[in-house]
Amino acid sequence: MVNGRVLRAAPRPGARLNDHWRPYGEENHLYENDGTGRFASVPAVCGSLCSEVEVSRGLAVGDVDNDGDLDALTTSGDGRAGCIATRAPATRTGSCCVRSTGREAATRWAR
């Protein structure tokens, strides 16, 4: 889930945003389906996608690199865009492998 405040608040620690955007910044979130219809937050496995404070506003999912699996693109209020590209073969089991392609890269299987 991409995230960012809509009302100004005290800046989050570690926010590397300009003065205008700093009061709106928040961390993004990654949730994993536990197989019972419930989702749990898994911030430790999504690398810089979840650790950096941003003002994210959009998330689009599609096959960006034409390899048959889904990739995710994010946009931020300050104009930056990011890509979370999957790096596993497409499967028919409902699984996907997500790699955060920021400063840190992490790979995690999710169902």
RASUL-V96415 format. One record per backbone hydrogen bond with DSSP energy under -0.5 kcal/mol. NH is the residue of the N-H (numbers start at 1). CO is the residue of the C=O. E is the energy in kcal/mol with one decimal. If there is no record, write none. Layout:
NH&CO&E + NH&CO&E
This chain:
5&24&-2.4 + 9&23&-1.2 + 12&22&-0.5 + 15&12&-1.7 + 22&18&-2.3 + 23&19&-0.5 + 24&21&-2.2 + 25&21&-0.7 + 25&22&-1.0 + 26&54&-3.0 + 28&49&-0.7 + 28&52&-0.5 + 29&1&-2.4 + 32&40&-2.7 + 34&38&-2.8 + 40&32&-2.2 + 42&30&-2.8 + 45&42&-1.2 + 46&43&-1.1 + 48&104&-0.9 + 49&46&-1.3 + 50&47&-1.2 + 51&47&-1.3 + 52&48&-1.7 + 54&26&-2.4 + 54&52&-0.6 + 56&3&-1.9 + 57&75&-2.9 + 58&75&-1.4 + 60&73&-2.6 + 62&71&-2.5 + 64&62&-1.5 + 66&63&-0.7 + 71&62&-3.0 + 72&84&-3.0 + 73&60&-3.0 + 74&82&-2.4 + 75&58&-1.8 + 76&80&-2.1 + 77&55&-3.4 + 79&76&-1.9 + 82&74&-2.2 + 84&72&-3.6 + 85&83&-0.6 + 85&99&-0.7 + 96&110&-1.5 + 98&108&-1.5 + 99&85&-0.9 + 100&106&-1.1 + 101&83&-0.7 + 101&99&-0.5 + 102&104&-1.0 + 108&98&-0.9 + 110&96&-1.7 + 111&33&-0.6
